[in-house]
Amino acid sequence: MQRNLPQANLSHTLKAMEVHFTAEQEAQLAQIATKEGTDAERLVKDAALRLLEEDARFRSAVREGIAQAD
């Protein structure tokens, strides 16, 4: 699933990123991924992308609110 994010052009400079989870967190991710019919890596990537999208929407709404208040 391709997502278009405002920060997408920055990803070209980032080749790989490691995220460390506890054994319990890894087990939980694996369990959720299995239920969703995917793998844990895809699950984490999709969640991170959703977080970035929501953050971009939130920041945009804040900027719009500030502009309206001015």
N, CA, C and O of each residue as an XYZ file, in Angstrom:
280
protein
N       0.832     -1.163      0.000
C       0.000      0.000      0.000
C       0.885      1.236      0.000
O       1.642      1.456      0.945
N       0.798      2.037     -1.040
C       1.599      3.253     -1.176
C       0.852      4.411     -0.545
O      -0.342      4.589     -0.786
N       1.539      5.190      0.250
C       0.930      6.350      0.896
C       1.700      7.593      0.483
O       2.930      7.588      0.430
N       0.966      8.651      0.193
C       1.600      9.908     -0.171
C       1.621     10.815      1.042
O       0.577     11.296      1.483
N       2.785     11.046      1.572
C       2.952     11.873      2.745
C       3.753     13.119      2.396
O       4.598     13.088      1.502
N       3.488     14.217      3.101
C       4.262     15.424      2.837
C       5.760     15.212      3.021
O       6.561     15.860      2.348
N       6.146     14.321      3.916
C       7.547     14.079      4.192
C       8.136     12.994      3.290
O       9.273     12.576      3.509
N       7.408     12.535      2.301
C       7.841     11.407      1.485
C       9.197     11.634      0.826
O       9.969     10.687      0.675
N       9.503     12.864      0.432
C      10.778     13.111     -0.235
C      11.958     12.891      0.705
O      13.071     12.671      0.227
N      11.765     12.941      1.999
C      12.839     12.698      2.950
C      13.204     11.215      3.030
O      14.328     10.872      3.397
N      12.271     10.344      2.692
C      12.506      8.910      2.837
C      13.594      8.397      1.894
O      14.139      7.317      2.117
N      13.913      9.145      0.858
C      14.946      8.704     -0.078
C      16.323      8.686      0.588
O      17.208      7.944      0.163
N      16.500      9.485      1.608
C      17.791      9.523      2.280
C      17.887      8.485      3.394
O      18.984      8.178      3.862
N      16.767      7.954      3.813
C      16.740      6.971      4.892
C      16.623      5.578      4.280
O      15.575      5.208      3.751
N      17.703      4.814      4.358
C      17.722      3.497      3.719
C      17.091      2.426      4.594
O      16.363      1.568      4.093
N      17.357      2.463      5.883
C      16.813      1.444      6.774
C      16.704      2.028      8.168
O      17.436      2.946      8.535
N      15.783      1.482      8.934
C      15.599      1.935     10.298
C      15.319      0.701     11.143
O      14.552     -0.178     10.750
N      15.933      0.652     12.273
C      15.678     -0.444     13.200
C      14.821      0.058     14.340
O      15.038      1.149     14.869
N      13.852     -0.746     14.709
C      13.015     -0.464     15.866
C      13.089     -1.697     16.754
O      12.908     -2.820     16.285
N      13.351     -1.487     18.017
C      13.507     -2.611     18.935
C      12.298     -2.727     19.847
O      11.856     -1.747     20.445
N      11.776     -3.929     19.943
C      10.633     -4.228     20.789
C      11.039     -5.279     21.811
O      11.978     -6.045     21.598
N      10.319     -5.302     22.915
C      10.532     -6.373     23.886
C       9.988     -7.661     23.294
O       9.251     -7.643     22.308
N      10.353     -8.761     23.895
C       9.850    -10.057     23.427
C       8.325    -10.098     23.495
O       7.670    -10.644     22.607
N       7.770     -9.519     24.549
C       6.309     -9.499     24.703
C       5.655     -8.661     23.599
O       4.618     -9.042     23.055
N       6.268     -7.523     23.276
C       5.731     -6.674     22.214
C       5.822     -7.368     20.862
O       4.895     -7.293     20.056
N       6.938     -8.043     20.617
C       7.091     -8.781     19.355
C       6.031     -9.868     19.241
O       5.452    -10.061     18.172
N       5.773    -10.574     20.329
C       4.751    -11.626     20.322
C       3.371    -11.035     20.039
O       2.577    -11.606     19.292
N       3.103     -9.888     20.645
C       1.822     -9.224     20.431
C       1.682     -8.770     18.981
O       0.623     -8.938     18.376
N       2.740     -8.200     18.426
C       2.711     -7.785     17.022
C       2.507     -8.975     16.096
O       1.733     -8.898     15.142
N       3.193    -10.066     16.372
C       3.057    -11.270     15.555
C       1.632    -11.804     15.613
O       1.083    -12.241     14.601
N       1.042    -11.768     16.792
C      -0.329    -12.261     16.959
C      -1.316    -11.381     16.171
O      -2.196    -11.897     15.481
N      -1.168    -10.087     16.275
C      -2.046     -9.176     15.534
C      -1.843     -9.347     14.035
O      -2.810     -9.388     13.275
N      -0.589     -9.447     13.609
C      -0.292     -9.608     12.180
C      -0.918    -10.882     11.636
O      -1.486    -10.880     10.544
N      -0.819    -11.957     12.383
C      -1.407    -13.223     11.947
C      -2.911    -13.084     11.780
O      -3.475    -13.558     10.794
N      -3.562    -12.436     12.738
C      -5.010    -12.229     12.653
C      -5.379    -11.365     11.455
O      -6.443    -11.542     10.863
N      -4.500    -10.426     11.095
C      -4.754     -9.529      9.969
C      -4.318    -10.130      8.636
O      -4.577     -9.546      7.583
N      -3.670    -11.273      8.666
C      -3.230    -11.914      7.428
C      -2.021    -11.252      6.799
O      -1.887    -11.233      5.575
N      -1.146    -10.712      7.618
C       0.049    -10.045      7.123
C       1.227    -10.454      7.996
O       1.100    -11.346      8.834
N       2.370     -9.808      7.806
C       3.503    -10.090      8.683
C       3.731     -8.889      9.596
O       3.216     -7.800      9.343
N       4.489     -9.090     10.632
C       4.704     -8.049     11.641
C       5.366     -6.814     11.050
O       5.028     -5.693     11.430
N       6.301     -6.999     10.131
C       6.977     -5.847      9.529
C       5.983     -4.954      8.794
O       6.007     -3.734      8.955
N       5.117     -5.550      7.994
C       4.112     -4.787      7.246
C       3.155     -4.109      8.217
O       2.761     -2.963      8.000
N       2.783     -4.797      9.276
C       1.889     -4.236     10.284
C       2.496     -2.971     10.900
O       1.815     -1.954     11.034
N       3.764     -3.039     11.269
C       4.446     -1.893     11.880
C       4.606     -0.759     10.868
O       4.397      0.405     11.211
N       4.969     -1.080      9.636
C       5.108     -0.044      8.611
C       3.786      0.676      8.392
O       3.746      1.906      8.353
N       2.709     -0.080      8.249
C       1.401      0.525      8.031
C       0.987      1.397      9.212
O       0.432      2.479      9.021
N       1.253      0.933     10.426
C       0.915      1.717     11.616
C       1.722      3.011     11.659
O       1.184      4.065     11.998
N       2.990      2.939     11.324
C       3.834      4.132     11.319
C       3.347      5.125     10.266
O       3.316      6.329     10.520
N       2.973      4.642      9.106
C       2.469      5.526      8.056
C       1.158      6.183      8.475
O       0.951      7.369      8.218
N       0.266      5.420      9.122
C      -0.976      6.009      9.619
C      -0.680      7.090     10.656
O      -1.337      8.131     10.669
N       0.285      6.854     11.511
C       0.674      7.845     12.511
C       1.168      9.124     11.846
O       0.786     10.220     12.255
N       2.009      8.997     10.829
C       2.511     10.163     10.113
C       1.392     10.934      9.422
O       1.380     12.165      9.433
N       0.447     10.202      8.819
C      -0.677     10.847      8.158
C      -1.533     11.608      9.166
O      -1.919     12.751      8.923
N      -1.824     10.976     10.284
C      -2.631     11.630     11.313
C      -1.901     12.844     11.871
O      -2.527     13.876     12.115
N      -0.608     12.745     12.077
C       0.173     13.869     12.568
C       0.121     15.034     11.578
O      -0.020     16.190     11.978
N       0.235     14.725     10.296
C       0.179     15.777      9.268
C      -1.188     16.449      9.270
O      -1.274     17.671      9.157
N      -2.271     15.656      9.398
C      -3.618     16.240      9.458
C      -3.777     17.113     10.698
O      -4.338     18.206     10.624
N      -3.283     16.631     11.837
C      -3.383     17.383     13.081
C      -2.647     18.714     12.971
O      -3.186     19.763     13.325
N      -1.410     18.661     12.477
C      -0.623     19.892     12.351
C      -1.283     20.881     11.393
O      -1.267     22.089     11.630
N      -1.853     20.373     10.329
C      -2.557     21.229      9.379
C      -3.768     21.878     10.041
O      -4.016     23.067      9.843
N      -4.519     21.114     10.822
C      -5.683     21.657     11.515
C      -5.269     22.712     12.532
O      -5.956     23.721     12.689
N      -4.162     22.492     13.219
C      -3.675     23.476     14.184
C      -3.283     24.761     13.459
O      -3.640     25.856     13.893
N      -2.550     24.624     12.356
C      -2.149     25.817     11.586
C      -3.389     26.575     11.104
O      -3.429     27.804     11.156
N      -4.394     25.842     10.638
C      -5.631     26.475     10.161
C      -6.337     27.178     11.313
O      -6.831     28.293     11.147
N      -6.388     26.540     12.478
C      -7.009     27.167     13.643
C      -6.296     28.431     14.068
O      -6.933     29.427     14.412
N      -4.973     28.393     14.044
C      -4.191     29.589     14.402
C      -4.446     30.705     13.396
O      -4.599     31.867     13.772
N      -4.490     30.347     12.125
C      -4.736     31.351     11.084
C      -6.118     31.970     11.264
O      -6.276     33.181     11.104
N      -7.106     31.168     11.590
C      -8.459     31.689     11.792
C      -8.517     32.567     13.044
O      -9.258     33.549     13.081
N      -7.745     32.218     14.055
C      -7.733     33.010     15.296
C      -7.075     34.370     15.078
O      -7.421     35.359     15.724
N      -6.122     34.393     14.155
C      -5.419     35.661     13.862
C      -6.349     36.535     13.096
O      -5.988     37.655     12.734
